[in-house]
Amino acid sequence: MKRLALGATLLALGVSFALAQQDPIAARKALMKKNGDEAKIGTQFMKGEAPFDLAKAKAIFATYQDAASKMPNLFPDNSKTGGDTAALPAIWQKKDDFVAKFKKLGEDAKDASAKITDEASFKAAFPNVQKNCGGCHETYRMKKS
């Protein structure tokens, strides 16, 4: 079972890499969708809507770390428009700040993952990591109508 999961993960990573090379907008949307899916799980833990699971909690932060490491490279100059992107021009105008926000997300997620040992520590760490998402979306993402 573990080999099957590992194989599926490696296949997904290979497909993700190939997709990122061909269509950075689709690649960043896929990463953000995965982040969103993980955020939903974290929110369910926070609200008591799902039983806390330490392995799933750590997976949330691992997903954030992965996205944080990949996302800055998925905004080349030729991806400012098209693909139904919600990226604002500020990304390219303030690229250093934009990249720094992803670096902070990755560092905060890594720190949170190292600190969580139970539901209480997760509930203390999760909101702090989530603040990173809102901070970037407010500045660099078009508001949904």
N, CA, C and O atoms as CSV, one atom per row, in Angstrom:
chain,resi,resn,atom,element,x,y,z
A,1,MET,N,N,0.821,-1.188,0.000
A,1,MET,CA,C,0.000,0.000,0.000
A,1,MET,C,C,0.866,1.254,0.000
A,1,MET,O,O,0.590,2.212,-0.722
A,2,LYS,N,N,1.928,1.236,0.828
A,2,LYS,CA,C,2.814,2.395,0.871
A,2,LYS,C,C,3.515,2.598,-0.467
A,2,LYS,O,O,3.715,3.736,-0.892
A,3,ARG,N,N,3.892,1.505,-1.138
A,3,ARG,CA,C,4.547,1.614,-2.444
A,3,ARG,C,C,3.595,2.218,-3.479
A,3,ARG,O,O,3.998,3.023,-4.319
A,4,LEU,N,N,2.339,1.817,-3.404
A,4,LEU,CA,C,1.346,2.352,-4.325
A,4,LEU,C,C,1.175,3.855,-4.098
A,4,LEU,O,O,1.115,4.633,-5.051
A,5,ALA,N,N,1.098,4.253,-2.828
A,5,ALA,CA,C,0.957,5.672,-2.508
A,5,ALA,C,C,2.183,6.453,-2.956
A,5,ALA,O,O,2.063,7.549,-3.503
A,6,LEU,N,N,3.355,5.888,-2.724
A,6,LEU,CA,C,4.588,6.546,-3.150
A,6,LEU,C,C,4.627,6.678,-4.668
A,6,LEU,O,O,4.991,7.728,-5.196
A,7,GLY,N,N,4.254,5.619,-5.359
A,7,GLY,CA,C,4.223,5.653,-6.822
A,7,GLY,C,C,3.258,6.695,-7.342
A,7,GLY,O,O,3.569,7.421,-8.286
A,8,ALA,N,N,2.088,6.773,-6.730
A,8,ALA,CA,C,1.095,7.765,-7.142
A,8,ALA,C,C,1.607,9.175,-6.889
A,8,ALA,O,O,1.400,10.072,-7.707
A,9,THR,N,N,2.273,9.370,-5.760
A,9,THR,CA,C,2.822,10.681,-5.438
A,9,THR,C,C,3.897,11.078,-6.439
A,9,THR,O,O,3.911,12.212,-6.917
A,10,LEU,N,N,4.795,10.154,-6.758
A,10,LEU,CA,C,5.854,10.453,-7.716
A,10,LEU,C,C,5.283,10.748,-9.096
A,10,LEU,O,O,5.768,11.639,-9.794
A,11,LEU,N,N,4.264,10.011,-9.486
A,11,LEU,CA,C,3.606,10.264,-10.769
A,11,LEU,C,C,2.978,11.648,-10.774
A,11,LEU,O,O,3.111,12.395,-11.743
A,12,ALA,N,N,2.294,11.986,-9.690
A,12,ALA,CA,C,1.655,13.301,-9.595
A,12,ALA,C,C,2.694,14.415,-9.651
A,12,ALA,O,O,2.476,15.442,-10.294
A,13,LEU,N,N,3.821,14.211,-8.978
A,13,LEU,CA,C,4.878,15.224,-9.011
A,13,LEU,C,C,5.443,15.378,-10.422
A,13,LEU,O,O,5.713,16.492,-10.872
A,14,GLY,N,N,5.616,14.266,-11.109
A,14,GLY,CA,C,6.111,14.314,-12.484
A,14,GLY,C,C,5.147,15.044,-13.400
A,14,GLY,O,O,5.556,15.863,-14.224
A,15,VAL,N,N,3.875,14.744,-13.252
A,15,VAL,CA,C,2.852,15.414,-14.048
A,15,VAL,C,C,2.814,16.896,-13.694
A,15,VAL,O,O,2.702,17.746,-14.577
A,16,SER,N,N,2.908,17.204,-12.404
A,16,SER,CA,C,2.897,18.603,-11.972
A,16,SER,C,C,4.067,19.364,-12.569
A,16,SER,O,O,3.910,20.495,-13.027
A,17,PHE,N,N,5.247,18.742,-12.564
A,17,PHE,CA,C,6.423,19.400,-13.111
A,17,PHE,C,C,6.256,19.644,-14.601
A,17,PHE,O,O,6.564,20.727,-15.098
A,18,ALA,N,N,5.769,18.639,-15.310
A,18,ALA,CA,C,5.561,18.788,-16.751
A,18,ALA,C,C,4.534,19.877,-17.040
A,18,ALA,O,O,4.708,20.679,-17.958
A,19,LEU,N,N,3.465,19.899,-16.250
A,19,LEU,CA,C,2.427,20.908,-16.410
A,19,LEU,C,C,2.981,22.300,-16.138
A,19,LEU,O,O,2.662,23.249,-16.855
A,20,ALA,N,N,3.802,22.423,-15.112
A,20,ALA,CA,C,4.381,23.719,-14.759
A,20,ALA,C,C,5.247,24.244,-15.894
A,20,ALA,O,O,5.272,25.448,-16.148
A,21,GLN,N,N,5.952,23.358,-16.574
A,21,GLN,CA,C,6.801,23.771,-17.678
A,21,GLN,C,C,5.961,24.271,-18.854
A,21,GLN,O,O,6.355,25.200,-19.558
A,22,GLN,N,N,4.802,23.645,-19.057
A,22,GLN,CA,C,3.970,23.987,-20.202
A,22,GLN,C,C,2.980,25.104,-19.895
A,22,GLN,O,O,2.728,25.956,-20.746
A,23,ASP,N,N,2.420,25.110,-18.698
A,23,ASP,CA,C,1.364,26.059,-18.365
A,23,ASP,C,C,1.475,26.455,-16.901
A,23,ASP,O,O,0.873,25.818,-16.037
A,24,PRO,N,N,2.244,27.508,-16.616
A,24,PRO,CA,C,2.435,27.890,-15.217
A,24,PRO,C,C,1.144,28.325,-14.531
A,24,PRO,O,O,1.008,28.161,-13.319
A,25,ILE,N,N,0.191,28.877,-15.289
A,25,ILE,CA,C,-1.075,29.287,-14.675
A,25,ILE,C,C,-1.828,28.063,-14.170
A,25,ILE,O,O,-2.330,28.064,-13.046
A,26,ALA,N,N,-1.910,27.026,-14.986
A,26,ALA,CA,C,-2.588,25.795,-14.562
A,26,ALA,C,C,-1.857,25.153,-13.388
A,26,ALA,O,O,-2.487,24.626,-12.472
A,27,ALA,N,N,-0.530,25.199,-13.418
A,27,ALA,CA,C,0.252,24.596,-12.339
A,27,ALA,C,C,0.018,25.326,-11.024
A,27,ALA,O,O,-0.160,24.690,-9.985
A,28,ARG,N,N,0.017,26.658,-11.060
A,28,ARG,CA,C,-0.199,27.387,-9.809
A,28,ARG,C,C,-1.632,27.238,-9.324
A,28,ARG,O,O,-1.871,27.213,-8.117
A,29,LYS,N,N,-2.589,27.138,-10.236
A,29,LYS,CA,C,-3.972,26.892,-9.824
A,29,LYS,C,C,-4.094,25.522,-9.145
A,29,LYS,O,O,-4.802,25.379,-8.148
A,30,ALA,N,N,-3.404,24.527,-9.689
A,30,ALA,CA,C,-3.451,23.185,-9.094
A,30,ALA,C,C,-2.846,23.190,-7.693
A,30,ALA,O,O,-3.388,22.568,-6.780
A,31,LEU,N,N,-1.724,23.890,-7.521
A,31,LEU,CA,C,-1.106,23.979,-6.196
A,31,LEU,C,C,-2.016,24.707,-5.215
A,31,LEU,O,O,-2.156,24.291,-4.065
A,32,MET,N,N,-2.625,25.778,-5.664
A,32,MET,CA,C,-3.514,26.536,-4.774
A,32,MET,C,C,-4.779,25.749,-4.444
A,32,MET,O,O,-5.314,25.865,-3.342
A,33,LYS,N,N,-5.255,24.953,-5.390
A,33,LYS,CA,C,-6.412,24.111,-5.097
A,33,LYS,C,C,-6.051,23.102,-4.015
A,33,LYS,O,O,-6.840,22.854,-3.104
A,34,LYS,N,N,-4.864,22.524,-4.113
A,34,LYS,CA,C,-4.411,21.578,-3.092
A,34,LYS,C,C,-4.286,22.286,-1.743
A,34,LYS,O,O,-4.685,21.733,-0.718
A,35,ASN,N,N,-3.739,23.501,-1.732
A,35,ASN,CA,C,-3.670,24.270,-0.489
A,35,ASN,C,C,-5.065,24.493,0.077
A,35,ASN,O,O,-5.287,24.347,1.279
A,36,GLY,N,N,-5.998,24.847,-0.791
A,36,GLY,CA,C,-7.373,25.081,-0.358
A,36,GLY,C,C,-8.013,23.834,0.217
A,36,GLY,O,O,-8.725,23.895,1.220
A,37,ASP,N,N,-7.757,22.698,-0.424
A,37,ASP,CA,C,-8.293,21.427,0.087
A,37,ASP,C,C,-7.739,21.124,1.475
A,37,ASP,O,O,-8.463,20.668,2.360
A,38,GLU,N,N,-6.450,21.384,1.652
A,38,GLU,CA,C,-5.824,21.144,2.952
A,38,GLU,C,C,-6.341,22.143,3.993
A,38,GLU,O,O,-6.537,21.786,5.155
A,39,ALA,N,N,-6.557,23.378,3.581
A,39,ALA,CA,C,-7.093,24.388,4.501
A,39,ALA,C,C,-8.477,23.987,5.000
A,39,ALA,O,O,-8.819,24.233,6.157
A,40,LYS,N,N,-9.269,23.374,4.133
A,40,LYS,CA,C,-10.601,22.907,4.543
A,40,LYS,C,C,-10.488,21.853,5.642
A,40,LYS,O,O,-11.253,21.861,6.607
A,41,ILE,N,N,-9.532,20.953,5.483
A,41,ILE,CA,C,-9.327,19.921,6.511
A,41,ILE,C,C,-8.916,20.585,7.823
A,41,ILE,O,O,-9.433,20.250,8.889
A,42,GLY,N,N,-7.982,21.527,7.732
A,42,GLY,CA,C,-7.545,22.241,8.929
A,42,GLY,C,C,-8.685,22.986,9.598
A,42,GLY,O,O,-8.788,22.996,10.824
A,43,THR,N,N,-9.531,23.603,8.811
A,43,THR,CA,C,-10.686,24.322,9.356
A,43,THR,C,C,-11.653,23.356,10.031
A,43,THR,O,O,-12.232,23.675,11.070
A,44,GLN,N,N,-11.824,22.189,9.447
A,44,GLN,CA,C,-12.678,21.174,10.076
A,44,GLN,C,C,-12.108,20.754,11.427
A,44,GLN,O,O,-12.860,20.564,12.383
A,45,PHE,N,N,-10.806,20.609,11.515
A,45,PHE,CA,C,-10.166,20.298,12.804
A,45,PHE,C,C,-10.411,21.428,13.797
A,45,PHE,O,O,-10.737,21.189,14.959
A,46,MET,N,N,-10.249,22.657,13.326
A,46,MET,CA,C,-10.421,23.821,14.204
A,46,MET,C,C,-11.831,23.904,14.765
A,46,MET,O,O,-12.019,24.241,15.934
A,47,LYS,N,N,-12.816,23.600,13.941
A,47,LYS,CA,C,-14.220,23.710,14.335
A,47,LYS,C,C,-14.759,22.449,15.007
A,47,LYS,O,O,-15.905,22.429,15.457
A,48,GLY,N,N,-13.949,21.410,15.076
A,48,GLY,CA,C,-14.414,20.159,15.655
A,48,GLY,C,C,-15.363,19.405,14.741
A,48,GLY,O,O,-16.102,18.533,15.198
A,49,GLU,N,N,-15.351,19.732,13.451
A,49,GLU,CA,C,-16.222,19.072,12.482
A,49,GLU,C,C,-15.636,17.762,11.983
A,49,GLU,O,O,-16.335,16.965,11.357
A,50,ALA,N,N,-14.364,17.537,12.257
A,50,ALA,CA,C,-13.687,16.295,11.895
A,50,ALA,C,C,-12.769,15.934,13.056
A,50,ALA,O,O,-12.205,16.815,13.705
A,51,PRO,N,N,-12.622,14.639,13.317
A,51,PRO,CA,C,-11.712,14.248,14.402
A,51,PRO,C,C,-10.269,14.608,14.036
A,51,PRO,O,O,-9.833,14.421,12.901
A,52,PHE,N,N,-9.551,15.122,15.016
A,52,PHE,CA,C,-8.169,15.513,14.785
A,52,PHE,C,C,-7.332,14.290,14.441
A,52,PHE,O,O,-7.470,13.226,15.046
A,53,ASP,N,N,-6.458,14.470,13.451
A,53,ASP,CA,C,-5.559,13.405,13.007
A,53,ASP,C,C,-4.187,14.052,12.811
A,53,ASP,O,O,-4.010,14.887,11.924
A,54,LEU,N,N,-3.230,13.665,13.632
A,54,LEU,CA,C,-1.907,14.289,13.604
A,54,LEU,C,C,-1.233,14.132,12.243
A,54,LEU,O,O,-0.614,15.073,11.745
A,55,ALA,N,N,-1.348,12.956,11.642
A,55,ALA,CA,C,-0.715,12.747,10.329
A,55,ALA,C,C,-1.321,13.682,9.281
A,55,ALA,O,O,-0.593,14.249,8.467
A,56,LYS,N,N,-2.624,13.844,9.294
A,56,LYS,CA,C,-3.272,14.758,8.342
A,56,LYS,C,C,-2.884,16.206,8.637
A,56,LYS,O,O,-2.697,17.004,7.719
A,57,ALA,N,N,-2.765,16.533,9.905
A,57,ALA,CA,C,-2.373,17.891,10.286
A,57,ALA,C,C,-0.968,18.197,9.763
A,57,ALA,O,O,-0.723,19.275,9.222
A,58,LYS,N,N,-0.062,17.258,9.926
A,58,LYS,CA,C,1.301,17.457,9.424
A,58,LYS,C,C,1.304,17.546,7.903
A,58,LYS,O,O,2.092,18.291,7.320
A,59,ALA,N,N,0.415,16.779,7.258
A,59,ALA,CA,C,0.316,16.813,5.794
A,59,ALA,C,C,-0.135,18.195,5.299
A,59,ALA,O,O,0.299,18.655,4.244
A,60,ILE,N,N,-0.999,18.840,6.064
A,60,ILE,CA,C,-1.438,20.193,5.702
A,60,ILE,C,C,-0.221,21.107,5.584
A,60,ILE,O,O,-0.053,21.804,4.583
A,61,PHE,N,N,0.616,21.096,6.600
A,61,PHE,CA,C,1.779,21.972,6.615
A,61,PHE,C,C,2.815,21.559,5.573
A,61,PHE,O,O,3.514,22.410,5.024
A,62,ALA,N,N,2.918,20.263,5.298
A,62,ALA,CA,C,3.839,19.800,4.246
A,62,ALA,C,C,3.367,20.296,2.880
A,62,ALA,O,O,4.181,20.674,2.038
A,63,THR,N,N,2.067,20.294,2.664
A,63,THR,CA,C,1.512,20.799,1.403
A,63,THR,C,C,1.813,22.281,1.254
A,63,THR,O,O,2.193,22.734,0.174
A,64,TYR,N,N,1.647,23.036,2.330
A,64,TYR,CA,C,1.946,24.468,2.288
A,64,TYR,C,C,3.431,24.704,1.987
A,64,TYR,O,O,3.778,25.587,1.202
A,65,GLN,N,N,4.294,23.917,2.612
A,65,GLN,CA,C,5.730,24.071,2.370
A,65,GLN,C,C,6.058,23.786,0.904
A,65,GLN,O,O,6.841,24.504,0.282
A,66,ASP,N,N,5.457,22.741,0.369
A,66,ASP,CA,C,5.692,22.377,-1.018
A,66,ASP,C,C,5.244,23.500,-1.947
A,66,ASP,O,O,5.984,23.899,-2.847
A,67,ALA,N,N,4.050,24.002,-1.731
A,67,ALA,CA,C,3.530,25.092,-2.570
A,67,ALA,C,C,4.405,26.333,-2.435
A,67,ALA,O,O,4.703,26.993,-3.431
A,68,ALA,N,N,4.810,26.650,-1.229
A,68,ALA,CA,C,5.629,27.848,-1.000
A,68,ALA,C,C,6.957,27.769,-1.751
A,68,ALA,O,O,7.480,28.786,-2.208
A,69,SER,N,N,7.490,26.575,-1.874
A,69,SER,CA,C,8.769,26.432,-2.575
A,69,SER,C,C,8.604,26.506,-4.095
A,69,SER,O,O,9.530,26.911,-4.797
A,70,LYS,N,N,7.448,26.125,-4.598
A,70,LYS,CA,C,7.234,26.078,-6.045
A,70,LYS,C,C,6.590,27.335,-6.628
A,70,LYS,O,O,6.878,27.712,-7.764
A,71,MET,N,N,5.731,27.972,-5.864
A,71,MET,CA,C,4.922,29.054,-6.415
A,71,MET,C,C,5.709,30.229,-6.993
A,71,MET,O,O,5.334,30.713,-8.061
A,72,PRO,N,N,6.762,30.713,-6.365
A,72,PRO,CA,C,7.451,31.877,-6.946
A,72,PRO,C,C,7.913,31.656,-8.389
A,72,PRO,O,O,7.974,32.603,-9.174
A,73,ASN,N,N,8.233,30.420,-8.733
A,73,ASN,CA,C,8.702,30.126,-10.085
A,73,ASN,C,C,7.569,29.966,-11.094
A,73,ASN,O,O,7.815,29.815,-12.291
A,74,LEU,N,N,6.344,29.998,-10.615
A,74,LEU,CA,C,5.199,29.795,-11.500
A,74,LEU,C,C,4.560,31.113,-11.941
A,74,LEU,O,O,3.409,31.140,-12.377
A,75,PHE,N,N,5.310,32.189,-11.825
A,75,PHE,CA,C,4.818,33.503,-12.243
A,75,PHE,C,C,5.807,34.172,-13.202
A,75,PHE,O,O,6.245,35.297,-12.962
A,76,PRO,N,N,6.155,33.476,-14.290
A,76,PRO,CA,C,7.041,34.114,-15.265
A,76,PRO,C,C,6.305,35.260,-15.957
A,76,PRO,O,O,5.078,35.341,-15.907
A,77,ASP,N,N,7.050,36.124,-16.589
A,77,ASP,CA,C,6.461,37.295,-17.243
A,77,ASP,C,C,5.396,36.929,-18.276
A,77,ASP,O,O,4.464,37.700,-18.504
A,78,ASN,N,N,5.527,35.768,-18.896
A,78,ASN,CA,C,4.561,35.401,-19.930
A,78,ASN,C,C,3.269,34.802,-19.353
A,78,ASN,O,O,2.444,34.277,-20.101
A,79,SER,N,N,3.089,34.879,-18.022
A,79,SER,CA,C,1.875,34.315,-17.415
A,79,SER,C,C,1.045,35.384,-16.703
A,79,SER,O,O,0.298,35.093,-15.769
A,80,LYS,N,N,1.190,36.611,-17.162
A,80,LYS,CA,C,0.442,37.702,-16.542
A,80,LYS,C,C,-1.033,37.669,-16.907
A,80,LYS,O,O,-1.876,38.155,-16.153
A,81,THR,N,N,-1.341,37.101,-18.054
A,81,THR,CA,C,-2.726,37.037,-18.512
A,81,THR,C,C,-3.008,35.652,-19.080
A,81,THR,O,O,-2.101,34.850,-19.304
A,82,GLY,N,N,-4.282,35.399,-19.305
A,82,GLY,CA,C,-4.691,34.128,-19.883
A,82,GLY,C,C,-4.966,33.095,-18.815
A,82,GLY,O,O,-4.697,33.316,-17.635
A,83,GLY,N,N,-5.497,31.981,-19.232
A,83,GLY,CA,C,-5.747,30.873,-18.321
A,83,GLY,C,C,-6.655,31.220,-17.167
A,83,GLY,O,O,-6.611,30.569,-16.124
A,84,ASP,N,N,-7.476,32.233,-17.339
A,84,ASP,CA,C,-8.398,32.662,-16.284
A,84,ASP,C,C,-7.645,32.956,-14.986
A,84,ASP,O,O,-8.099,32.593,-13.901
A,85,THR,N,N,-6.505,33.609,-15.107
A,85,THR,CA,C,-5.693,33.918,-13.927
A,85,THR,C,C,-6.313,35.042,-13.100
A,85,THR,O,O,-6.928,35.964,-13.637
A,86,ALA,N,N,-6.142,34.946,-11.809
A,86,ALA,CA,C,-6.593,35.987,-10.885
A,86,ALA,C,C,-5.403,36.784,-10.361
A,86,ALA,O,O,-5.545,37.593,-9.444
A,87,ALA,N,N,-4.235,36.552,-10.946
A,87,ALA,CA,C,-3.018,37.239,-10.517
A,87,ALA,C,C,-3.080,38.712,-10.899
A,87,ALA,O,O,-3.406,39.063,-12.033
A,88,LEU,N,N,-2.766,39.556,-9.944
A,88,LEU,CA,C,-2.745,40.997,-10.185
A,88,LEU,C,C,-1.364,41.435,-10.683
A,88,LEU,O,O,-0.366,40.780,-10.383
A,89,PRO,N,N,-1.300,42.536,-11.441
A,89,PRO,CA,C,-0.014,43.042,-11.920
A,89,PRO,C,C,0.984,43.335,-10.791
A,89,PRO,O,O,2.193,43.344,-11.020
A,90,ALA,N,N,0.487,43.571,-9.597
A,90,ALA,CA,C,1.371,43.861,-8.455
A,90,ALA,C,C,2.392,42.750,-8.226
A,90,ALA,O,O,3.468,43.004,-7.687
A,91,ILE,N,N,2.070,41.531,-8.626
A,91,ILE,CA,C,3.019,40.414,-8.470
A,91,ILE,C,C,4.330,40.746,-9.160
A,91,ILE,O,O,5.404,40.572,-8.585
A,92,TRP,N,N,4.241,41.220,-10.380
A,92,TRP,CA,C,5.440,41.498,-11.165
A,92,TRP,C,C,6.049,42.850,-10.811
A,92,TRP,O,O,7.239,43.076,-11.030
A,93,GLN,N,N,5.239,43.740,-10.269
A,93,GLN,CA,C,5.727,45.053,-9.861
A,93,GLN,C,C,6.463,44.991,-8.528
A,93,GLN,O,O,7.381,45.773,-8.282
A,94,LYS,N,N,6.058,44.064,-7.676
A,94,LYS,CA,C,6.648,43.917,-6.335
A,94,LYS,C,C,7.127,42.476,-6.144
A,94,LYS,O,O,6.820,41.836,-5.137
A,95,LYS,N,N,7.868,41.988,-7.107
A,95,LYS,CA,C,8.256,40.577,-7.128
A,95,LYS,C,C,9.020,40.154,-5.873
A,95,LYS,O,O,8.803,39.053,-5.367
A,96,ASP,N,N,9.898,40.998,-5.368
A,96,ASP,CA,C,10.668,40.640,-4.169
A,96,ASP,C,C,9.746,40.414,-2.969
A,96,ASP,O,O,9.923,39.451,-2.223
A,97,ASP,N,N,8.777,41.286,-2.784
A,97,ASP,CA,C,7.820,41.128,-1.686
A,97,ASP,C,C,6.977,39.874,-1.879
A,97,ASP,O,O,6.729,39.128,-0.932
A,98,PHE,N,N,6.546,39.654,-3.099
A,98,PHE,CA,C,5.739,38.484,-3.432
A,98,PHE,C,C,6.491,37.192,-3.088
A,98,PHE,O,O,5.939,36.299,-2.445
A,99,VAL,N,N,7.721,37.102,-3.511
A,99,VAL,CA,C,8.547,35.922,-3.228
A,99,VAL,C,C,8.788,35.793,-1.718
A,99,VAL,O,O,8.785,34.685,-1.182
A,100,ALA,N,N,8.992,36.909,-1.043
A,100,ALA,CA,C,9.220,36.889,0.408
A,100,ALA,C,C,7.998,36.341,1.147
A,100,ALA,O,O,8.139,35.655,2.160
A,101,LYS,N,N,6.819,36.640,0.647
A,101,LYS,CA,C,5.605,36.125,1.293
A,101,LYS,C,C,5.546,34.603,1.196
A,101,LYS,O,O,5.139,33.941,2.151
A,102,PHE,N,N,5.943,34.046,0.065
A,102,PHE,CA,C,5.972,32.586,-0.052
A,102,PHE,C,C,7.050,31.987,0.843
A,102,PHE,O,O,6.858,30.924,1.434
A,103,LYS,N,N,8.179,32.672,0.939
A,103,LYS,CA,C,9.242,32.190,1.825
A,103,LYS,C,C,8.737,32.143,3.272
A,103,LYS,O,O,8.994,31.180,3.994
A,104,LYS,N,N,8.026,33.178,3.681
A,104,LYS,CA,C,7.484,33.225,5.037
A,104,LYS,C,C,6.447,32.113,5.246
A,104,LYS,O,O,6.435,31.463,6.290
A,105,LEU,N,N,5.590,31.901,4.262
A,105,LEU,CA,C,4.617,30.811,4.368
A,105,LEU,C,C,5.332,29.487,4.578
A,105,LEU,O,O,4.957,28.712,5.458
A,106,GLY,N,N,6.350,29.223,3.785
A,106,GLY,CA,C,7.095,27.968,3.916
A,106,GLY,C,C,7.753,27.819,5.272
A,106,GLY,O,O,7.710,26.748,5.878
A,107,GLU,N,N,8.362,28.892,5.746
A,107,GLU,CA,C,9.028,28.856,7.057
A,107,GLU,C,C,8.016,28.670,8.182
A,107,GLU,O,O,8.241,27.886,9.105
A,108,ASP,N,N,6.902,29.394,8.102
A,108,ASP,CA,C,5.876,29.274,9.144
A,108,ASP,C,C,5.259,27.878,9.147
A,108,ASP,O,O,4.990,27.318,10.210
A,109,ALA,N,N,5.038,27.323,7.972
A,109,ALA,CA,C,4.463,25.971,7.882
A,109,ALA,C,C,5.445,24.936,8.433
A,109,ALA,O,O,5.042,24.001,9.125
A,110,LYS,N,N,6.717,25.101,8.129
A,110,LYS,CA,C,7.735,24.180,8.643
A,110,LYS,C,C,7.805,24.261,10.171
A,110,LYS,O,O,7.860,23.238,10.853
A,111,ASP,N,N,7.802,25.468,10.689
A,111,ASP,CA,C,7.840,25.681,12.135
A,111,ASP,C,C,6.605,25.069,12.808
A,111,ASP,O,O,6.714,24.403,13.838
A,112,ALA,N,N,5.438,25.304,12.216
A,112,ALA,CA,C,4.194,24.763,12.784
A,112,ALA,C,C,4.221,23.248,12.790
A,112,ALA,O,O,3.831,22.618,13.774
A,113,SER,N,N,4.674,22.668,11.709
A,113,SER,CA,C,4.728,21.206,11.620
A,113,SER,C,C,5.624,20.614,12.710
A,113,SER,O,O,5.316,19.569,13.284
A,114,ALA,N,N,6.728,21.295,12.981
A,114,ALA,CA,C,7.658,20.815,14.005
A,114,ALA,C,C,7.065,20.925,15.408
A,114,ALA,O,O,7.415,20.149,16.297
A,115,LYS,N,N,6.168,21.889,15.604
A,115,LYS,CA,C,5.617,22.140,16.938
A,115,LYS,C,C,4.356,21.352,17.261
A,115,LYS,O,O,4.048,21.141,18.434
A,116,ILE,N,N,3.619,20.914,16.241
A,116,ILE,CA,C,2.343,20.262,16.568
A,116,ILE,C,C,2.567,18.825,17.026
A,116,ILE,O,O,3.286,18.039,16.408
A,117,THR,N,N,1.917,18.531,18.132
A,117,THR,CA,C,1.986,17.184,18.702
A,117,THR,C,C,0.593,16.650,19.028
A,117,THR,O,O,0.401,15.458,19.267
A,118,ASP,N,N,-0.363,17.561,19.029
A,118,ASP,CA,C,-1.734,17.176,19.390
A,118,ASP,C,C,-2.703,18.237,18.874
A,118,ASP,O,O,-2.296,19.202,18.226
A,119,GLU,N,N,-3.976,18.048,19.167
A,119,GLU,CA,C,-4.998,18.971,18.677
A,119,GLU,C,C,-4.805,20.387,19.197
A,119,GLU,O,O,-4.972,21.351,18.449
A,120,ALA,N,N,-4.458,20.522,20.460
A,120,ALA,CA,C,-4.284,21.860,21.044
A,120,ALA,C,C,-3.148,22.612,20.370
A,120,ALA,O,O,-3.282,23.798,20.065
A,121,SER,N,N,-2.045,21.941,20.140
A,121,SER,CA,C,-0.924,22.634,19.493
A,121,SER,C,C,-1.241,22.946,18.028
A,121,SER,O,O,-0.775,23.953,17.496
A,122,PHE,N,N,-2.027,22.094,17.379
A,122,PHE,CA,C,-2.467,22.393,16.016
A,122,PHE,C,C,-3.340,23.650,16.004
A,122,PHE,O,O,-3.159,24.541,15.174
A,123,LYS,N,N,-4.277,23.700,16.930
A,123,LYS,CA,C,-5.196,24.841,16.988
A,123,LYS,C,C,-4.465,26.144,17.297
A,123,LYS,O,O,-4.932,27.221,16.927
A,124,ALA,N,N,-3.341,26.050,17.961
A,124,ALA,CA,C,-2.539,27.246,18.231
A,124,ALA,C,C,-1.735,27.662,16.996
A,124,ALA,O,O,-1.538,28.853,16.756
A,125,ALA,N,N,-1.277,26.694,16.221
A,125,ALA,CA,C,-0.389,26.979,15.089
A,125,ALA,C,C,-1.120,27.297,13.784
A,125,ALA,O,O,-0.687,28.166,13.027
A,126,PHE,N,N,-2.204,26.613,13.525
A,126,PHE,CA,C,-2.874,26.718,12.224
A,126,PHE,C,C,-3.284,28.147,11.846
A,126,PHE,O,O,-3.011,28.575,10.725
A,127,PRO,N,N,-3.928,28.891,12.743
A,127,PRO,CA,C,-4.345,30.250,12.353
A,127,PRO,C,C,-3.170,31.154,11.977
A,127,PRO,O,O,-3.297,31.995,11.087
A,128,ASN,N,N,-2.047,30.988,12.638
A,128,ASN,CA,C,-0.879,31.816,12.326
A,128,ASN,C,C,-0.356,31.536,10.921
A,128,ASN,O,O,0.062,32.453,10.215
A,129,VAL,N,N,-0.381,30.279,10.522
A,129,VAL,CA,C,0.068,29.931,9.176
A,129,VAL,C,C,-0.947,30.441,8.152
A,129,VAL,O,O,-0.571,30.941,7.092
A,130,GLN,N,N,-2.216,30.312,8.474
A,130,GLN,CA,C,-3.274,30.749,7.560
A,130,GLN,C,C,-3.218,32.246,7.271
A,130,GLN,O,O,-3.633,32.685,6.199
A,131,LYS,N,N,-2.712,33.025,8.209
A,131,LYS,CA,C,-2.602,34.478,7.996
A,131,LYS,C,C,-1.759,34.780,6.760
A,131,LYS,O,O,-1.986,35.780,6.080
A,132,ASN,N,N,-0.801,33.929,6.473
A,132,ASN,CA,C,0.039,34.120,5.292
A,132,ASN,C,C,-0.792,34.117,4.014
A,132,ASN,O,O,-0.541,34.899,3.096
A,133,CYS,N,N,-1.771,33.241,3.964
A,133,CYS,CA,C,-2.595,33.116,2.756
A,133,CYS,C,C,-3.362,34.410,2.506
A,133,CYS,O,O,-3.340,34.955,1.402
A,134,GLY,N,N,-4.028,34.886,3.527
A,134,GLY,CA,C,-4.805,36.110,3.383
A,134,GLY,C,C,-3.941,37.308,3.033
A,134,GLY,O,O,-4.334,38.156,2.232
A,135,GLY,N,N,-2.771,37.372,3.632
A,135,GLY,CA,C,-1.878,38.491,3.367
A,135,GLY,C,C,-1.464,38.566,1.908
A,135,GLY,O,O,-1.355,39.657,1.348
A,136,CYS,N,N,-1.238,37.449,1.306
A,136,CYS,CA,C,-0.849,37.421,-0.103
A,136,CYS,C,C,-2.070,37.648,-0.999
A,136,CYS,O,O,-2.005,38.417,-1.958
A,137,HIS,N,N,-3.163,36.988,-0.687
A,137,HIS,CA,C,-4.354,37.120,-1.527
A,137,HIS,C,C,-4.879,38.551,-1.554
A,137,HIS,O,O,-5.361,39.013,-2.588
A,138,GLU,N,N,-4.791,39.248,-0.439
A,138,GLU,CA,C,-5.283,40.625,-0.383
A,138,GLU,C,C,-4.516,41.550,-1.324
A,138,GLU,O,O,-5.094,42.462,-1.916
A,139,THR,N,N,-3.245,41.316,-1.454
A,139,THR,CA,C,-2.382,42.197,-2.237
A,139,THR,C,C,-2.199,41.756,-3.687
A,139,THR,O,O,-2.082,42.583,-4.591
A,140,TYR,N,N,-2.175,40.442,-3.893
A,140,TYR,CA,C,-1.738,39.928,-5.189
A,140,TYR,C,C,-2.780,39.111,-5.955
A,140,TYR,O,O,-2.475,38.566,-7.016
A,141,ARG,N,N,-3.979,39.023,-5.441
A,141,ARG,CA,C,-4.995,38.219,-6.125
A,141,ARG,C,C,-6.270,39.050,-6.330
A,141,ARG,O,O,-6.736,39.744,-5.427
A,142,MET,N,N,-6.812,38.953,-7.539
A,142,MET,CA,C,-8.038,39.636,-7.877
A,142,MET,C,C,-9.163,39.120,-6.982
A,142,MET,O,O,-9.261,37.919,-6.727
A,143,LYS,N,N,-9.985,40.008,-6.519
A,143,LYS,CA,C,-11.123,39.611,-5.682
A,143,LYS,C,C,-12.120,38.847,-6.547
A,143,LYS,O,O,-12.391,39.216,-7.690
A,144,LYS,N,N,-12.656,37.777,-5.975
A,144,LYS,CA,C,-13.691,37.019,-6.681
A,144,LYS,C,C,-15.007,37.772,-6.582
A,144,LYS,O,O,-15.342,38.337,-5.541
A,145,SER,N,N,-15.741,37.769,-7.675
A,145,SER,CA,C,-17.027,38.485,-7.640
A,145,SER,C,C,-18.185,37.557,-7.392
A,145,SER,O,O,-19.331,38.002,-7.334
